[in-house]
Amino acid sequence: MDAIDNALLVRLLDLVGIGVFALSGALMAVRLRQTLVTACFFALVTGVGGGSVRDLLIGAPVFWVQDGAIAAVCIAIALTVWLTPERWWRRGQLLEWADAVGLAAYSVFGTAKAISWGVPPVPALMMGVITGCVGGTIRDVLAGVPSIIMRPEIYVTAGALASGLFLALLWLGAGTAVAAVTGATAGFILRGAAIRWSLGLPTYGRAGGDGTS
């Protein structure tokens, strides 16, 4: 029974990550006044981008090619955004918060899947970060906006926290459910704090004759 519950939780994290990343992709497209087709494309590539790269790296079948419902869900989310009133989607930092949920959930799921495919812990942590970050990066590149990973604002670090805490708790003997929920929650809180207070890591600089530092 516990194994079934754990598998269900991991699957739920997968679907949450895909869904909110697809939402963030669709939101980006409509904010840029793109067509419905473009919104669907943005939703799909944002929703499955990180997981696709992960699966290719660990030698697993690319997940959404094996499950046609995933592409359908991404397209349905894009249609929902497109057909509903614009005022629903223009509130505050909705795109950023949706992305934060996807980052946290998908980072944990990516690490869990890598572990299940026999990937050692450190590369598995990297697979979690890739799963959580690549979809949003693809979205930003396609939209022609500065990618979040190229700014000092905390982003990749939040994905690493979610993945690393998940692995650490597993190593300490916590159940999969506890480790997954705790890791995802911690990653979301860190990313949320970065959104709320514009928290960032120090950037590289050097003192020179031109006065820069």
C-alpha positions in Angstrom: 0.0 0.0 0.0 2.8 2.4 0.9 4.5 1.7 -2.4 1.3 2.5 -4.2 0.9 5.8 -2.3 4.5 6.8 -3.0 4.1 6.1 -6.7 0.9 8.1 -6.7 2.6 11.0 -5.0 5.5 11.0 -7.4 3.1 10.8 -10.3 1.2 13.8 -8.9 4.4 15.8 -8.7 5.0 15.0 -12.3 1.5 16.2 -13.4 1.7 19.3 -11.3 5.0 20.2 -12.8 3.9 19.6 -16.3 0.6 21.5 -15.8 1.9 24.6 -14.2 4.8 24.8 -16.6 2.4 24.5 -19.5 0.3 27.3 -17.9 3.4 29.5 -17.7 4.2 28.8 -21.3 0.6 29.7 -22.4 0.7 32.8 -20.3 3.9 34.0 -21.9 2.4 33.5 -25.3 -0.8 35.5 -24.6 1.1 38.3 -22.9 3.1 38.6 -26.1 -0.2 38.7 -28.1 0.6 35.5 -30.0 -1.8 33.2 -31.9 -3.6 30.2 -30.4 -1.2 27.9 -32.2 1.8 29.6 -30.7 0.2 29.5 -27.2 -0.3 25.7 -27.6 3.3 25.3 -28.8 4.6 27.3 -25.9 2.5 25.3 -23.4 3.8 22.0 -24.8 7.5 22.8 -25.0 7.5 24.5 -21.6 5.6 21.6 -20.0 7.7 18.8 -21.4 11.0 20.5 -22.2 12.9 19.7 -19.0 11.6 16.2 -18.7 12.4 15.4 -22.3 16.1 16.5 -21.8 16.2 14.4 -18.6 14.9 11.3 -20.3 17.3 11.6 -23.1 20.2 11.9 -20.7 19.3 9.0 -18.5 18.4 6.7 -21.4 14.6 6.5 -20.6 11.9 6.6 -23.2 10.8 10.3 -23.6 7.8 10.3 -21.3 5.3 12.4 -23.3 5.9 10.4 -26.5 4.8 7.4 -24.5 1.7 9.0 -23.0 -0.4 11.0 -25.4 -2.6 12.4 -22.6 0.3 14.7 -21.6 0.4 16.6 -24.8 -3.4 16.8 -24.7 -3.3 18.3 -21.2 -0.8 21.0 -22.3 -2.9 21.9 -25.3 -6.1 22.0 -23.1 -4.4 24.4 -20.7 -3.4 26.7 -23.6 -6.9 26.6 -24.9 -8.3 27.5 -21.4 -5.9 30.5 -21.1 -6.8 31.6 -24.6 -10.5 31.4 -24.3 -11.0 32.9 -20.8 -11.0 36.6 -20.1 -7.6 38.3 -20.1 -8.2 39.9 -16.7 -8.0 36.4 -15.2 -4.3 36.1 -16.2 -3.0 39.6 -15.7 -2.9 39.6 -11.9 0.4 40.4 -10.3 3.1 37.8 -10.9 1.0 34.8 -11.8 3.4 33.6 -14.5 6.3 33.7 -12.0 4.4 31.9 -9.2 3.2 29.2 -11.6 6.7 28.7 -12.7 7.8 28.5 -9.0 5.4 25.7 -8.4 6.5 23.8 -11.5 10.2 24.3 -10.6 9.8 22.8 -7.1 7.6 19.9 -8.0 9.4 19.0 -11.2 12.8 19.2 -9.6 11.8 16.6 -7.1 10.1 14.4 -9.7 13.1 14.6 -12.0 15.4 13.4 -9.2 13.1 10.6 -8.2 12.8 9.3 -11.8 16.6 9.5 -12.2 17.1 7.4 -9.0 14.5 4.9 -10.2 16.6 4.5 -13.4 19.7 3.7 -11.4 21.4 7.1 -11.7 23.8 7.8 -8.7 22.7 10.5 -6.3 24.8 13.5 -7.5 23.9 13.1 -11.2 20.3 12.4 -10.1 20.3 15.8 -8.3 21.5 17.4 -11.5 18.7 15.6 -13.4 16.2 17.2 -11.0 17.6 20.6 -11.7 17.5 20.1 -15.4 14.0 18.8 -15.2 12.9 21.8 -13.2 14.8 24.5 -15.1 15.0 23.7 -18.8 11.3 24.1 -19.7 11.2 27.6 -18.4 14.5 28.4 -20.2 13.2 27.1 -23.5 10.1 29.3 -23.0 12.1 32.4 -22.4 14.4 31.8 -25.3 11.5 31.3 -27.7 9.8 34.4 -26.4 12.9 36.5 -26.8 13.0 37.6 -23.2 16.0 37.4 -20.8 16.1 33.9 -19.3 15.7 33.7 -15.5 18.8 31.6 -15.3 20.9 34.5 -16.7 19.8 36.8 -13.9 21.2 36.7 -10.3 17.7 36.2 -8.9 17.5 32.8 -7.1 16.1 30.2 -9.5 18.4 27.2 -10.2 19.3 27.2 -6.5 15.7 26.7 -5.5 15.5 23.6 -7.8 18.8 22.3 -6.4 17.4 22.8 -2.9 14.3 20.8 -3.7 16.3 18.0 -5.3 19.0 18.0 -2.7 16.7 18.0 0.3 14.7 15.1 -1.3 17.8 13.0 -1.7 19.1 13.9 1.8 15.9 12.9 3.5 15.8 9.6 1.5 19.3 8.9 2.7 18.3 9.6 6.3 15.5 7.1 6.0 12.5 9.3 5.5 9.8 7.9 3.4 9.4 8.9 -0.3 6.3 10.9 0.5 7.8 12.9 3.3 11.0 13.5 1.4 9.1 14.6 -1.8 6.7 17.0 0.0 9.4 18.5 2.1 11.8 19.0 -0.8 9.2 20.5 -3.1 7.9 22.8 -0.3 11.4 24.0 0.6 12.2 24.7 -3.1 8.9 26.6 -3.6 9.5 28.7 -0.4 12.9 29.7 -1.5 11.8 30.6 -5.0 8.8 32.4 -3.6 11.0 34.4 -1.3 13.1 35.4 -4.3 10.0 36.5 -6.2 8.6 38.4 -3.2 11.8 40.2 -2.1 14.0 40.0 -5.3 16.6 37.8 -3.6 19.6 36.9 -5.6 23.1 35.4 -5.4 26.2 37.5 -5.6 27.4 38.0 -9.1 31.0 37.7 -10.3 32.9 40.9 -10.4 36.4 42.3 -10.2 37.9 45.5 -9.2 39.6 47.2 -12.0 40.9 50.5 -13.2 37.5 51.3 -14.7 35.9 51.3 -11.3 33.7 48.3 -11.8 33.4 45.7 -9.1 
